[in-house]
Amino acid sequence: MKKSNNQNGSAHIVIIIILVVALLGTLGFVLWQNFLKPKNDTVGVKSVPTSTVTKIPPSAPNPYT
């Protein structure tokens, strides 16, 4: 019993299609993660811990106003 070449060729096509779909899915996920997903933090703004912030006491009212 000899396999026909048509069956062997169609198996290769199915494997290639599966690999292409997996590659496109991976690339789409990476693109979404790096470029399209909105970021929660803003660029250039750093938060300062409240324990290191020095509070300035309110100044006396200006008598000339």
N, CA, C and O atoms as a Tripos MOL2 file, in Angstrom:
@<TRIPOS>MOLECULE
protein
  260   259    65     0     0
PROTEIN
NO_CHARGES

@<TRIPOS>ATOM
      1 N           0.8280   -1.1590    0.0000 N.3       1 MET1
      2 CA          0.0000    0.0000    0.0000 C.3       1 MET1
      3 C           0.8820    1.2350    0.0000 C.2       1 MET1
      4 O           1.7490    1.4100    0.8560 O.2       1 MET1
      5 N           0.6420    2.0570   -0.9530 N.am      2 LYS2
      6 CA          1.4330    3.2720   -1.0990 C.3       2 LYS2
      7 C           0.5390    4.4830   -0.8780 C.2       2 LYS2
      8 O          -0.5540    4.5640   -1.4390 O.2       2 LYS2
      9 N           1.0090    5.4370   -0.0500 N.am      3 LYS3
     10 CA          0.2550    6.6640    0.1600 C.3       3 LYS3
     11 C           0.3630    7.5350   -1.0810 C.2       3 LYS3
     12 O           1.3910    7.5760   -1.7570 O.2       3 LYS3
     13 N          -0.7120    8.2170   -1.3490 N.am      4 SER4
     14 CA         -0.6500    9.1290   -2.4800 C.3       4 SER4
     15 C           0.0350   10.4270   -2.0560 C.2       4 SER4
     16 O           0.0050   10.8020   -0.8840 O.2       4 SER4
     17 N           0.6450   11.0980   -3.0090 N.am      5 ASN5
     18 CA          1.3310   12.3490   -2.7250 C.3       5 ASN5
     19 C           0.3460   13.4610   -2.3580 C.2       5 ASN5
     20 O           0.7260   14.4300   -1.7010 O.2       5 ASN5
     21 N          -0.9000   13.3290   -2.7730 N.am      6 ASN6
     22 CA         -1.8930   14.3560   -2.4940 C.3       6 ASN6
     23 C          -2.1670   14.4540   -0.9930 C.2       6 ASN6
     24 O          -2.3110   15.5590   -0.4700 O.2       6 ASN6
     25 N          -2.2410   13.3250   -0.2950 N.am      7 GLN7
     26 CA         -2.4710   13.3420    1.1430 C.3       7 GLN7
     27 C          -1.2790   13.9300    1.8770 C.2       7 GLN7
     28 O          -1.4590   14.6980    2.8220 O.2       7 GLN7
     29 N          -0.0950   13.5940    1.4720 N.am      8 ASN8
     30 CA          1.1110   14.0990    2.1180 C.3       8 ASN8
     31 C           1.2340   15.6120    1.9150 C.2       8 ASN8
     32 O           1.6440   16.3230    2.8320 O.2       8 ASN8
     33 N           0.8910   16.1010    0.7520 N.am      9 GLY9
     34 CA          0.9550   17.5280    0.4750 C.3       9 GLY9
     35 C          -0.0800   18.3110    1.2540 C.2       9 GLY9
     36 O           0.1950   19.4200    1.7140 O.2       9 GLY9
     37 N          -1.2670   17.7480    1.4050 N.am     10 SER10
     38 CA         -2.3030   18.4560    2.1520 C.3      10 SER10
     39 C          -1.9600   18.5240    3.6320 C.2      10 SER10
     40 O          -2.3430   19.4850    4.2990 O.2      10 SER10
     41 N          -1.2620   17.5490    4.1590 N.am     11 ALA11
     42 CA         -0.8430   17.5910    5.5610 C.3      11 ALA11
     43 C           0.1610   18.7250    5.7710 C.2      11 ALA11
     44 O           0.1240   19.4030    6.7980 O.2      11 ALA11
     45 N           1.0390   18.9280    4.8250 N.am     12 HIS12
     46 CA          2.0030   20.0260    4.9250 C.3      12 HIS12
     47 C           1.2970   21.3730    4.8810 C.2      12 HIS12
     48 O           1.6800   22.2970    5.5990 O.2      12 HIS12
     49 N           0.2830   21.4920    4.0570 N.am     13 ILE13
     50 CA         -0.4580   22.7460    3.9500 C.3      13 ILE13
     51 C          -1.1760   23.0470    5.2640 C.2      13 ILE13
     52 O          -1.1960   24.1960    5.7060 O.2      13 ILE13
     53 N          -1.7560   22.0400    5.8840 N.am     14 VAL14
     54 CA         -2.4430   22.2360    7.1600 C.3      14 VAL14
     55 C          -1.4540   22.6810    8.2300 C.2      14 VAL14
     56 O          -1.7610   23.5810    9.0120 O.2      14 VAL14
     57 N          -0.2890   22.0780    8.2790 N.am     15 ILE15
     58 CA          0.7330   22.4520    9.2600 C.3      15 ILE15
     59 C           1.1980   23.8810    9.0260 C.2      15 ILE15
     60 O           1.3660   24.6360    9.9830 O.2      15 ILE15
     61 N           1.4070   24.2640    7.7820 N.am     16 ILE16
     62 CA          1.8350   25.6230    7.4540 C.3      16 ILE16
     63 C           0.7650   26.6310    7.8590 C.2      16 ILE16
     64 O           1.0880   27.6860    8.4070 O.2      16 ILE16
     65 N          -0.5020   26.3220    7.5990 N.am     17 ILE17
     66 CA         -1.5930   27.2320    7.9660 C.3      17 ILE17
     67 C          -1.6520   27.3990    9.4870 C.2      17 ILE17
     68 O          -1.8350   28.5150    9.9750 O.2      17 ILE17
     69 N          -1.5030   26.3210   10.2300 N.am     18 ILE18
     70 CA         -1.5230   26.3970   11.6930 C.3      18 ILE18
     71 C          -0.3610   27.2550   12.1990 C.2      18 ILE18
     72 O          -0.5480   28.0720   13.1010 O.2      18 ILE18
     73 N           0.8200   27.0830   11.6370 N.am     19 LEU19
     74 CA          1.9780   27.8780   12.0520 C.3      19 LEU19
     75 C           1.7980   29.3570   11.7250 C.2      19 LEU19
     76 O           2.1770   30.2160   12.5210 O.2      19 LEU19
     77 N           1.2250   29.6640   10.5650 N.am     20 VAL20
     78 CA          0.9910   31.0600   10.1830 C.3      20 VAL20
     79 C          -0.0280   31.7060   11.1180 C.2      20 VAL20
     80 O           0.1570   32.8510   11.5300 O.2      20 VAL20
     81 N          -1.0940   30.9960   11.4550 N.am     21 VAL21
     82 CA         -2.1100   31.5320   12.3650 C.3      21 VAL21
     83 C          -1.5000   31.7630   13.7520 C.2      21 VAL21
     84 O          -1.7830   32.7800   14.3850 O.2      21 VAL21
     85 N          -0.6740   30.8390   14.2270 N.am     22 ALA22
     86 CA         -0.0250   31.0050   15.5360 C.3      22 ALA22
     87 C           0.9310   32.1970   15.5110 C.2      22 ALA22
     88 O           0.9930   32.9580   16.4770 O.2      22 ALA22
     89 N           1.6660   32.3660   14.4300 N.am     23 LEU23
     90 CA          2.5920   33.4890   14.3080 C.3      23 LEU23
     91 C           1.8400   34.8150   14.2800 C.2      23 LEU23
     92 O           2.2450   35.7680   14.9460 O.2      23 LEU23
     93 N           0.7610   34.8880   13.5260 N.am     24 LEU24
     94 CA         -0.0310   36.1160   13.4630 C.3      24 LEU24
     95 C          -0.6680   36.4320   14.8220 C.2      24 LEU24
     96 O          -0.7330   37.5950   15.2210 O.2      24 LEU24
     97 N          -1.1290   35.4200   15.5190 N.am     25 GLY25
     98 CA         -1.6960   35.6340   16.8480 C.3      25 GLY25
     99 C          -0.6590   36.1580   17.8280 C.2      25 GLY25
    100 O          -0.9490   37.0580   18.6160 O.2      25 GLY25
    101 N           0.5340   35.6090   17.7880 N.am     26 THR26
    102 CA          1.6100   36.0650   18.6620 C.3      26 THR26
    103 C           2.0090   37.4950   18.3400 C.2      26 THR26
    104 O           2.1850   38.3070   19.2480 O.2      26 THR26
    105 N           2.1520   37.8090   17.0760 N.am     27 LEU27
    106 CA          2.5160   39.1690   16.6790 C.3      27 LEU27
    107 C           1.4160   40.1640   17.0450 C.2      27 LEU27
    108 O           1.7070   41.2800   17.4760 O.2      27 LEU27
    109 N           0.1800   39.7760   16.8790 N.am     28 GLY28
    110 CA         -0.9270   40.6470   17.2540 C.3      28 GLY28
    111 C          -0.9480   40.9130   18.7430 C.2      28 GLY28
    112 O          -1.2080   42.0410   19.1630 O.2      28 GLY28
    113 N          -0.6800   39.9020   19.5520 N.am     29 PHE29
    114 CA         -0.6470   40.0770   21.0000 C.3      29 PHE29
    115 C           0.4830   41.0100   21.4180 C.2      29 PHE29
    116 O           0.2850   41.8810   22.2650 O.2      29 PHE29
    117 N           1.6610   40.8370   20.8340 N.am     30 VAL30
    118 CA          2.8010   41.6980   21.1570 C.3      30 VAL30
    119 C           2.5090   43.1350   20.7370 C.2      30 VAL30
    120 O           2.8140   44.0710   21.4760 O.2      30 VAL30
    121 N           1.9300   43.3150   19.5730 N.am     31 LEU31
    122 CA          1.5670   44.6510   19.1070 C.3      31 LEU31
    123 C           0.5710   45.2880   20.0620 C.2      31 LEU31
    124 O           0.7220   46.4600   20.4060 O.2      31 LEU31
    125 N          -0.4300   44.5570   20.4940 N.am     32 TRP32
    126 CA         -1.4450   45.0850   21.4000 C.3      32 TRP32
    127 C          -0.8260   45.4620   22.7490 C.2      32 TRP32
    128 O          -1.1510   46.5100   23.3080 O.2      32 TRP32
    129 N           0.0590   44.6210   23.2700 N.am     33 GLN33
    130 CA          0.6790   44.8880   24.5610 C.3      33 GLN33
    131 C           1.5730   46.1260   24.5250 C.2      33 GLN33
    132 O           1.5970   46.8990   25.4820 O.2      33 GLN33
    133 N           2.3060   46.3200   23.4310 N.am     34 ASN34
    134 CA          3.2980   47.3810   23.4030 C.3      34 ASN34
    135 C           2.7890   48.6940   22.8320 C.2      34 ASN34
    136 O           3.3090   49.7460   23.2050 O.2      34 ASN34
    137 N           1.8170   48.6860   21.9630 N.am     35 PHE35
    138 CA          1.4490   49.9050   21.2630 C.3      35 PHE35
    139 C          -0.0110   50.3120   21.4270 C.2      35 PHE35
    140 O          -0.3020   51.5080   21.4490 O.2      35 PHE35
    141 N          -0.9220   49.3840   21.5410 N.am     36 LEU36
    142 CA         -2.3300   49.7300   21.5200 C.3      36 LEU36
    143 C          -2.9840   49.7350   22.8920 C.2      36 LEU36
    144 O          -4.0160   50.3830   23.0670 O.2      36 LEU36
    145 N          -2.4300   49.0460   23.8580 N.am     37 LYS37
    146 CA         -3.0240   48.9740   25.1840 C.3      37 LYS37
    147 C          -2.7950   50.3060   25.9010 C.2      37 LYS37
    148 O          -1.6580   50.7700   25.9770 O.2      37 LYS37
    149 N          -3.8590   50.9330   26.4320 N.am     38 PRO38
    150 CA         -3.6690   52.2090   27.1240 C.3      38 PRO38
    151 C          -2.8650   52.0200   28.4000 C.2      38 PRO38
    152 O          -3.0360   51.0420   29.1260 O.2      38 PRO38
    153 N          -1.9920   52.9700   28.6540 N.am     39 LYS39
    154 CA         -1.1490   52.8950   29.8270 C.3      39 LYS39
    155 C          -1.8150   53.6230   30.9850 C.2      39 LYS39
    156 O          -2.4700   54.6450   30.7790 O.2      39 LYS39
    157 N          -1.6550   53.1100   32.1980 N.am     40 ASN40
    158 CA         -2.2760   53.7000   33.3730 C.3      40 ASN40
    159 C          -1.5220   54.9170   33.8850 C.2      40 ASN40
    160 O          -2.1330   55.8570   34.3940 O.2      40 ASN40
    161 N          -0.2050   54.9100   33.7550 N.am     41 ASP41
    162 CA          0.5660   56.0270   34.2810 C.3      41 ASP41
    163 C           0.9170   56.9990   33.1570 C.2      41 ASP41
    164 O           0.9570   56.6230   31.9860 O.2      41 ASP41
    165 N           1.1690   58.2420   33.5290 N.am     42 THR42
    166 CA          1.5340   59.2430   32.5470 C.3      42 THR42
    167 C           3.0390   59.3730   32.4890 C.2      42 THR42
    168 O           3.7330   59.0660   33.4580 O.2      42 THR42
    169 N           3.5410   59.8230   31.3670 N.am     43 VAL43
    170 CA          4.9790   59.9330   31.1550 C.3      43 VAL43
    171 C           5.4810   61.1960   31.8440 C.2      43 VAL43
    172 O           4.8670   62.2560   31.7250 O.2      43 VAL43
    173 N           6.5830   61.0870   32.5550 N.am     44 GLY44
    174 CA          7.2240   62.2380   33.1550 C.3      44 GLY44
    175 C           6.7010   62.6180   34.5340 C.2      44 GLY44
    176 O           7.2640   63.5130   35.1640 O.2      44 GLY44
    177 N           5.6750   61.9940   35.0140 N.am     45 VAL45
    178 CA          5.1370   62.3120   36.3320 C.3      45 VAL45
    179 C           5.5240   61.1950   37.2840 C.2      45 VAL45
    180 O           5.1910   60.0280   37.0750 O.2      45 VAL45
    181 N           6.2340   61.5790   38.3320 N.am     46 LYS46
    182 CA          6.6460   60.5890   39.3220 C.3      46 LYS46
    183 C           5.9330   60.8730   40.6220 C.2      46 LYS46
    184 O           5.7850   62.0300   41.0170 O.2      46 LYS46
    185 N           5.4990   59.8410   41.2770 N.am     47 SER47
    186 CA          4.8250   60.0330   42.5560 C.3      47 SER47
    187 C           5.8730   60.0780   43.6630 C.2      47 SER47
    188 O           6.8740   59.3630   43.6190 O.2      47 SER47
    189 N           5.6290   60.9210   44.6440 N.am     48 VAL48
    190 CA          6.5330   61.0670   45.7760 C.3      48 VAL48
    191 C           5.8300   60.4950   46.9960 C.2      48 VAL48
    192 O           4.6660   60.8100   47.2420 O.2      48 VAL48
    193 N           6.5150   59.6640   47.7560 N.am     49 PRO49
    194 CA          5.8920   59.1270   48.9610 C.3      49 PRO49
    195 C           5.5200   60.2600   49.9100 C.2      49 PRO49
    196 O           6.2640   61.2320   50.0410 O.2      49 PRO49
    197 N           4.3830   60.1410   50.5650 N.am     50 THR50
    198 CA          3.9020   61.2110   51.4330 C.3      50 THR50
    199 C           4.7730   61.3720   52.6700 C.2      50 THR50
    200 O           4.7590   62.4370   53.2860 O.2      50 THR50
    201 N           5.5270   60.3530   53.0520 N.am     51 SER51
    202 CA          6.3690   60.4730   54.2450 C.3      51 SER51
    203 C           7.5630   61.3960   53.9990 C.2      51 SER51
    204 O           8.1230   61.9150   54.9650 O.2      51 SER51
    205 N           7.9720   61.6210   52.7620 N.am     52 THR52
    206 CA          9.1140   62.4670   52.4720 C.3      52 THR52
    207 C           8.7120   63.8920   52.1310 C.2      52 THR52
    208 O           9.5820   64.7470   51.9660 O.2      52 THR52
    209 N           7.4340   64.1670   52.0220 N.am     53 VAL53
    210 CA          6.9780   65.5040   51.6710 C.3      53 VAL53
    211 C           6.9610   66.3600   52.9320 C.2      53 VAL53
    212 O           6.4100   65.9580   53.9570 O.2      53 VAL53
    213 N           7.5760   67.5570   52.8480 N.am     54 THR54
    214 CA          7.5820   68.4810   53.9690 C.3      54 THR54
    215 C           6.3880   69.4050   53.8330 C.2      54 THR54
    216 O           6.1860   70.0350   52.7950 O.2      54 THR54
    217 N           5.6090   69.4770   54.8820 N.am     55 LYS55
    218 CA          4.4400   70.3450   54.8500 C.3      55 LYS55
    219 C           4.8390   71.7380   55.3260 C.2      55 LYS55
    220 O           5.5410   71.8880   56.3270 O.2      55 LYS55
    221 N           4.3850   72.7460   54.6010 N.am     56 ILE56
    222 CA          4.6850   74.1300   54.9280 C.3      56 ILE56
    223 C           3.5060   74.6590   55.7510 C.2      56 ILE56
    224 O           2.3500   74.5780   55.3370 O.2      56 ILE56
    225 N           3.8330   75.2010   56.9270 N.am     57 PRO57
    226 CA          2.7300   75.7250   57.7530 C.3      57 PRO57
    227 C           2.1340   76.9640   57.0850 C.2      57 PRO57
    228 O           2.8410   77.6840   56.3800 O.2      57 PRO57
    229 N           0.8400   77.2200   57.3000 N.am     58 PRO58
    230 CA          0.2410   78.3960   56.7010 C.3      58 PRO58
    231 C           0.8760   79.6590   57.2500 C.2      58 PRO58
    232 O           1.1880   79.7480   58.4370 O.2      58 PRO58
    233 N           1.0650   80.6370   56.3670 N.am     59 SER59
    234 CA          1.6970   81.8750   56.7880 C.3      59 SER59
    235 C           0.6680   82.8000   57.4400 C.2      59 SER59
    236 O          -0.5420   82.6340   57.2820 O.2      59 SER59
    237 N           1.1860   83.7610   58.1640 N.am     60 ALA60
    238 CA          0.3040   84.7200   58.8350 C.3      60 ALA60
    239 C          -0.3910   85.5830   57.7880 C.2      60 ALA60
    240 O           0.1980   85.8510   56.7410 O.2      60 ALA60
    241 N          -1.6090   86.0210   58.0300 N.am     61 PRO61
    242 CA         -2.3030   86.8490   57.0510 C.3      61 PRO61
    243 C          -1.5740   88.1750   56.8480 C.2      61 PRO61
    244 O          -0.9750   88.7190   57.7760 O.2      61 PRO61
    245 N          -1.6350   88.6760   55.6340 N.am     62 ASN62
    246 CA         -0.9820   89.9270   55.2910 C.3      62 ASN62
    247 C          -1.7960   91.0890   55.8700 C.2      62 ASN62
    248 O          -2.9680   91.2440   55.5280 O.2      62 ASN62
    249 N          -1.1960   91.9050   56.7370 N.am     63 PRO63
    250 CA         -1.9570   92.9940   57.3490 C.3      63 PRO63
    251 C          -2.2850   94.1300   56.3670 C.2      63 PRO63
    252 O          -3.1310   94.9710   56.6710 O.2      63 PRO63
    253 N          -1.6500   94.1690   55.2290 N.am     64 TYR64
    254 CA         -1.8480   95.2550   54.2660 C.3      64 TYR64
    255 C          -2.9320   94.9520   53.2390 C.2      64 TYR64
    256 O          -3.1940   95.7880   52.3740 O.2      64 TYR64
    257 N          -3.5660   93.7940   53.3040 N.am     65 THR65
    258 CA         -4.6180   93.4890   52.3410 C.3      65 THR65
    259 C          -5.9720   93.9290   52.7910 C.2      65 THR65
    260 O          -6.9540   93.7340   52.0740 O.2      65 THR65
@<TRIPOS>BOND
     1     1     2 1
     2     2     3 1
     3     3     4 2
     4     3     5 am
     5     5     6 1
     6     6     7 1
     7     7     8 2
     8     7     9 am
     9     9    10 1
    10    10    11 1
    11    11    12 2
    12    11    13 am
    13    13    14 1
    14    14    15 1
    15    15    16 2
    16    15    17 am
    17    17    18 1
    18    18    19 1
    19    19    20 2
    20    19    21 am
    21    21    22 1
    22    22    23 1
    23    23    24 2
    24    23    25 am
    25    25    26 1
    26    26    27 1
    27    27    28 2
    28    27    29 am
    29    29    30 1
    30    30    31 1
    31    31    32 2
    32    31    33 am
    33    33    34 1
    34    34    35 1
    35    35    36 2
    36    35    37 am
    37    37    38 1
    38    38    39 1
    39    39    40 2
    40    39    41 am
    41    41    42 1
    42    42    43 1
    43    43    44 2
    44    43    45 am
    45    45    46 1
    46    46    47 1
    47    47    48 2
    48    47    49 am
    49    49    50 1
    50    50    51 1
    51    51    52 2
    52    51    53 am
    53    53    54 1
    54    54    55 1
    55    55    56 2
    56    55    57 am
    57    57    58 1
    58    58    59 1
    59    59    60 2
    60    59    61 am
    61    61    62 1
    62    62    63 1
    63    63    64 2
    64    63    65 am
    65    65    66 1
    66    66    67 1
    67    67    68 2
    68    67    69 am
    69    69    70 1
    70    70    71 1
    71    71    72 2
    72    71    73 am
    73    73    74 1
    74    74    75 1
    75    75    76 2
    76    75    77 am
    77    77    78 1
    78    78    79 1
    79    79    80 2
    80    79    81 am
    81    81    82 1
    82    82    83 1
    83    83    84 2
    84    83    85 am
    85    85    86 1
    86    86    87 1
    87    87    88 2
    88    87    89 am
    89    89    90 1
    90    90    91 1
    91    91    92 2
    92    91    93 am
    93    93    94 1
    94    94    95 1
    95    95    96 2
    96    95    97 am
    97    97    98 1
    98    98    99 1
    99    99   100 2
   100    99   101 am
   101   101   102 1
   102   102   103 1
   103   103   104 2
   104   103   105 am
   105   105   106 1
   106   106   107 1
   107   107   108 2
   108   107   109 am
   109   109   110 1
   110   110   111 1
   111   111   112 2
   112   111   113 am
   113   113   114 1
   114   114   115 1
   115   115   116 2
   116   115   117 am
   117   117   118 1
   118   118   119 1
   119   119   120 2
   120   119   121 am
   121   121   122 1
   122   122   123 1
   123   123   124 2
   124   123   125 am
   125   125   126 1
   126   126   127 1
   127   127   128 2
   128   127   129 am
   129   129   130 1
   130   130   131 1
   131   131   132 2
   132   131   133 am
   133   133   134 1
   134   134   135 1
   135   135   136 2
   136   135   137 am
   137   137   138 1
   138   138   139 1
   139   139   140 2
   140   139   141 am
   141   141   142 1
   142   142   143 1
   143   143   144 2
   144   143   145 am
   145   145   146 1
   146   146   147 1
   147   147   148 2
   148   147   149 am
   149   149   150 1
   150   150   151 1
   151   151   152 2
   152   151   153 am
   153   153   154 1
   154   154   155 1
   155   155   156 2
   156   155   157 am
   157   157   158 1
   158   158   159 1
   159   159   160 2
   160   159   161 am
   161   161   162 1
   162   162   163 1
   163   163   164 2
   164   163   165 am
   165   165   166 1
   166   166   167 1
   167   167   168 2
   168   167   169 am
   169   169   170 1
   170   170   171 1
   171   171   172 2
   172   171   173 am
   173   173   174 1
   174   174   175 1
   175   175   176 2
   176   175   177 am
   177   177   178 1
   178   178   179 1
   179   179   180 2
   180   179   181 am
   181   181   182 1
   182   182   183 1
   183   183   184 2
   184   183   185 am
   185   185   186 1
   186   186   187 1
   187   187   188 2
   188   187   189 am
   189   189   190 1
   190   190   191 1
   191   191   192 2
   192   191   193 am
   193   193   194 1
   194   194   195 1
   195   195   196 2
   196   195   197 am
   197   197   198 1
   198   198   199 1
   199   199   200 2
   200   199   201 am
   201   201   202 1
   202   202   203 1
   203   203   204 2
   204   203   205 am
   205   205   206 1
   206   206   207 1
   207   207   208 2
   208   207   209 am
   209   209   210 1
   210   210   211 1
   211   211   212 2
   212   211   213 am
   213   213   214 1
   214   214   215 1
   215   215   216 2
   216   215   217 am
   217   217   218 1
   218   218   219 1
   219   219   220 2
   220   219   221 am
   221   221   222 1
   222   222   223 1
   223   223   224 2
   224   223   225 am
   225   225   226 1
   226   226   227 1
   227   227   228 2
   228   227   229 am
   229   229   230 1
   230   230   231 1
   231   231   232 2
   232   231   233 am
   233   233   234 1
   234   234   235 1
   235   235   236 2
   236   235   237 am
   237   237   238 1
   238   238   239 1
   239   239   240 2
   240   239   241 am
   241   241   242 1
   242   242   243 1
   243   243   244 2
   244   243   245 am
   245   245   246 1
   246   246   247 1
   247   247   248 2
   248   247   249 am
   249   249   250 1
   250   250   251 1
   251   251   252 2
   252   251   253 am
   253   253   254 1
   254   254   255 1
   255   255   256 2
   256   255   257 am
   257   257   258 1
   258   258   259 1
   259   259   260 2
@<TRIPOS>SUBSTRUCTURE
     1 MET1         2 RESIDUE 1 A MET
     2 LYS2         6 RESIDUE 1 A LYS
     3 LYS3        10 RESIDUE 1 A LYS
     4 SER4        14 RESIDUE 1 A SER
     5 ASN5        18 RESIDUE 1 A ASN
     6 ASN6        22 RESIDUE 1 A ASN
     7 GLN7        26 RESIDUE 1 A GLN
     8 ASN8        30 RESIDUE 1 A ASN
     9 GLY9        34 RESIDUE 1 A GLY
    10 SER10       38 RESIDUE 1 A SER
    11 ALA11       42 RESIDUE 1 A ALA
    12 HIS12       46 RESIDUE 1 A HIS
    13 ILE13       50 RESIDUE 1 A ILE
    14 VAL14       54 RESIDUE 1 A VAL
    15 ILE15       58 RESIDUE 1 A ILE
    16 ILE16       62 RESIDUE 1 A ILE
    17 ILE17       66 RESIDUE 1 A ILE
    18 ILE18       70 RESIDUE 1 A ILE
    19 LEU19       74 RESIDUE 1 A LEU
    20 VAL20       78 RESIDUE 1 A VAL
    21 VAL21       82 RESIDUE 1 A VAL
    22 ALA22       86 RESIDUE 1 A ALA
    23 LEU23       90 RESIDUE 1 A LEU
    24 LEU24       94 RESIDUE 1 A LEU
    25 GLY25       98 RESIDUE 1 A GLY
    26 THR26      102 RESIDUE 1 A THR
    27 LEU27      106 RESIDUE 1 A LEU
    28 GLY28      110 RESIDUE 1 A GLY
    29 PHE29      114 RESIDUE 1 A PHE
    30 VAL30      118 RESIDUE 1 A VAL
    31 LEU31      122 RESIDUE 1 A LEU
    32 TRP32      126 RESIDUE 1 A TRP
    33 GLN33      130 RESIDUE 1 A GLN
    34 ASN34      134 RESIDUE 1 A ASN
    35 PHE35      138 RESIDUE 1 A PHE
    36 LEU36      142 RESIDUE 1 A LEU
    37 LYS37      146 RESIDUE 1 A LYS
    38 PRO38      150 RESIDUE 1 A PRO
    39 LYS39      154 RESIDUE 1 A LYS
    40 ASN40      158 RESIDUE 1 A ASN
    41 ASP41      162 RESIDUE 1 A ASP
    42 THR42      166 RESIDUE 1 A THR
    43 VAL43      170 RESIDUE 1 A VAL
    44 GLY44      174 RESIDUE 1 A GLY
    45 VAL45      178 RESIDUE 1 A VAL
    46 LYS46      182 RESIDUE 1 A LYS
    47 SER47      186 RESIDUE 1 A SER
    48 VAL48      190 RESIDUE 1 A VAL
    49 PRO49      194 RESIDUE 1 A PRO
    50 THR50      198 RESIDUE 1 A THR
    51 SER51      202 RESIDUE 1 A SER
    52 THR52      206 RESIDUE 1 A THR
    53 VAL53      210 RESIDUE 1 A VAL
    54 THR54      214 RESIDUE 1 A THR
    55 LYS55      218 RESIDUE 1 A LYS
    56 ILE56      222 RESIDUE 1 A ILE
    57 PRO57      226 RESIDUE 1 A PRO
    58 PRO58      230 RESIDUE 1 A PRO
    59 SER59      234 RESIDUE 1 A SER
    60 ALA60      238 RESIDUE 1 A ALA
    61 PRO61      242 RESIDUE 1 A PRO
    62 ASN62      246 RESIDUE 1 A ASN
    63 PRO63      250 RESIDUE 1 A PRO
    64 TYR64      254 RESIDUE 1 A TYR
    65 THR65      258 RESIDUE 1 A THR
